[in-house]
């Protein structure tokens, strides 16, 4: 299976929609469009899960697509998306 590792960018919230993209290539990592979840016990909307900004996220293509948070490091892995930009 093919993998690509991205650097999680900040989560942007616009009109109630939460989107997180890769800081390098712009690939969409998270999107709340179409997501459904029960309200919290106090009636407030649930927190949308996203990756910690700056962390490496390895994406394995397939059905379903698999996402894995990698350990902190100061080096990009060989499957980094930076190679897609060159």
Residue frames relative to the residue before (quaternion, step in Angstrom):
aa qw qx qy qz dx dy dz
X 1.0000 0.0000 0.0000 0.0000 0.00 0.00 0.00
X 0.4575 -0.6845 0.5040 0.2610 3.54 -1.11 0.74
X 0.0816 -0.7823 0.6158 0.0448 3.55 -1.04 0.83
X 0.0550 -0.7447 0.6635 0.0459 3.52 -1.27 0.57
X 0.2164 -0.7782 0.5778 0.1174 3.57 -0.89 0.93
X 0.1493 -0.7979 0.5836 0.0204 3.53 -0.86 1.12
X 0.3624 -0.6729 0.5888 0.2628 3.56 -1.33 0.28
X 0.4000 -0.7453 0.4843 0.2236 3.57 -0.53 1.21
X 0.2527 -0.7582 0.5869 0.1295 3.55 -0.87 1.03
X 0.7012 -0.4374 0.3226 0.4615 3.58 -1.24 -0.07
X 0.4526 -0.6480 0.5346 0.2990 3.56 -1.20 0.56
X 0.1965 -0.7756 0.5941 0.0823 3.55 -0.85 1.03
X 0.1368 -0.7727 0.6153 0.0748 3.57 -0.97 0.87
X 0.0783 0.7845 -0.6074 0.0979 3.56 -0.74 1.13
X 0.8463 -0.0679 0.0040 0.5283 3.57 -0.69 1.13
X 0.7333 -0.4348 0.2260 0.4713 3.58 1.00 0.84
X 0.6212 0.5138 -0.3461 0.4800 3.60 1.25 -0.05
X 0.2102 -0.7808 0.5817 0.0883 3.58 -0.93 0.99
X 0.0201 0.7958 -0.6017 0.0646 3.57 -0.77 1.09
X 0.0505 -0.7699 0.6358 0.0232 3.56 -1.05 0.85
X 0.0908 -0.8010 0.5918 0.0068 3.55 -0.89 1.02
X 0.6009 -0.5291 0.4516 0.3936 3.53 -1.33 0.23
X 0.4843 -0.6839 0.4713 0.2750 3.58 -0.96 0.89
X 0.6933 0.4767 -0.2819 0.4611 3.61 1.11 -0.57
X 0.8513 0.1888 -0.0563 0.4863 3.57 0.54 -1.17
X 0.4993 -0.6868 0.4116 0.3309 3.60 1.22 -0.27
X 0.3749 0.7284 -0.4926 0.2936 3.61 1.24 0.08
X 0.4305 -0.7001 0.5051 0.2633 3.58 -0.95 0.87
X 0.1959 -0.7994 0.5628 0.0758 3.57 -0.77 1.11
X 0.7926 0.0327 0.0101 0.6088 3.59 1.05 -0.76
X 0.0666 0.7720 -0.6298 0.0547 3.55 -1.15 0.70
X 0.3265 -0.7793 0.5033 0.1808 3.57 -0.69 1.04
X 0.4083 0.7149 -0.4837 0.2971 3.63 1.21 -0.06
X 0.8322 0.1715 -0.1553 0.5038 3.54 -0.80 1.03
X 0.5083 0.6443 -0.4276 0.3790 3.61 1.25 0.00
X 0.0862 -0.7739 0.6257 0.0464 3.54 -1.07 0.77
X 0.1135 0.7707 -0.6199 0.0938 3.56 -1.03 0.83
X 0.5410 -0.6179 0.4434 0.3591 3.59 -1.06 0.59
X 0.5579 -0.5876 0.4651 0.3565 3.55 -1.20 0.53
X 0.5774 -0.5461 0.4659 0.3889 3.54 -1.26 0.41
X 0.6833 -0.5095 0.3327 0.4036 3.59 -1.23 0.42
X 0.6834 0.4611 -0.2898 0.4861 3.61 1.18 -0.49
X 0.5996 -0.6005 0.3390 0.4061 3.60 1.31 0.13
X 0.5342 0.6236 -0.4095 0.3976 3.60 1.26 -0.05
X 0.5755 -0.5883 0.4235 0.3786 3.60 -1.14 0.50
X 0.5422 -0.6264 0.4431 0.3426 3.61 -1.08 0.62
X 0.5261 -0.6026 0.4940 0.3408 3.55 -1.25 0.46
X 0.3834 -0.7220 0.5263 0.2341 3.58 -0.85 0.96
X 0.3766 -0.7430 0.4998 0.2373 3.62 -0.68 1.00
X 0.0802 0.7758 -0.6224 0.0660 3.56 -1.00 0.83
X 0.5937 -0.5657 0.4356 0.3713 3.54 -1.32 0.24
X 0.5494 -0.5852 0.4746 0.3612 3.57 -1.17 0.56
X 0.5275 -0.6549 0.4442 0.3091 3.57 -0.83 1.02
X 0.7983 0.2873 -0.2376 0.4730 3.54 -0.95 0.98
X 0.5858 0.5872 -0.3755 0.4135 3.60 1.23 -0.20
X 0.4777 -0.6532 0.5118 0.2886 3.55 -1.24 0.57
X 0.0707 -0.7851 0.6153 -0.0048 3.55 -0.88 1.05
X 0.1989 -0.7812 0.5838 0.0969 3.58 -0.63 1.15
X 0.1454 -0.7873 0.5978 0.0405 3.54 -0.81 1.11
X 0.1447 -0.7712 0.6173 0.0571 3.54 -0.82 1.08
X 0.3831 -0.7381 0.5118 0.2154 3.56 -0.63 1.17
X 0.4022 0.6913 -0.5386 0.2651 3.54 -1.10 0.70
X 0.3965 -0.6770 0.5511 0.2842 3.51 -1.31 -0.25
X 0.4442 -0.3584 -0.7710 0.2825 1.54 -0.47 2.44
X 0.5729 -0.5439 0.4780 0.3841 3.54 -1.33 0.29
X 0.2315 -0.7849 0.5650 0.1059 3.59 -0.96 0.89
X 0.1397 -0.7773 0.6114 0.0504 3.57 -0.96 0.97
X 0.0052 -0.7998 0.5996 -0.0264 3.59 -0.97 0.90
X 0.3453 -0.7173 0.5704 0.2022 3.56 -0.89 0.99
X 0.2647 -0.7817 0.5490 0.1326 3.58 -0.75 1.08
X 0.6092 -0.5528 0.4088 0.3952 3.60 -1.17 0.42
X 0.6062 -0.5455 0.4307 0.3866 3.57 -1.22 0.50
X 0.1239 0.7674 -0.6189 0.1132 3.54 -1.04 0.86
X 0.4006 -0.7000 0.5251 0.2716 3.58 -1.23 0.29
X 0.6679 0.4497 -0.2961 0.5137 3.58 1.29 0.25
X 0.4169 -0.6825 0.5378 0.2668 3.53 -1.08 0.74
X 0.4649 -0.6724 0.4882 0.3056 3.60 -0.96 0.75
X 0.6769 -0.5185 0.3430 0.3942 3.57 -1.25 0.39
X 0.7052 0.4326 -0.2776 0.4884 3.63 1.14 -0.46
X 0.2795 0.7917 -0.4981 0.2166 3.61 1.23 0.43
X 0.5386 -0.6467 0.4474 0.3025 3.54 -1.10 0.74
X 0.4686 0.6773 -0.4537 0.3404 3.60 1.22 -0.19
X 0.6152 0.5536 -0.3428 0.4445 3.59 1.16 -0.55
X 0.5998 0.5585 -0.3578 0.4475 3.59 1.22 -0.42
X 0.6720 0.5099 -0.2871 0.4539 3.58 1.21 -0.48
X 0.6499 0.5472 -0.3126 0.4249 3.59 1.16 -0.44
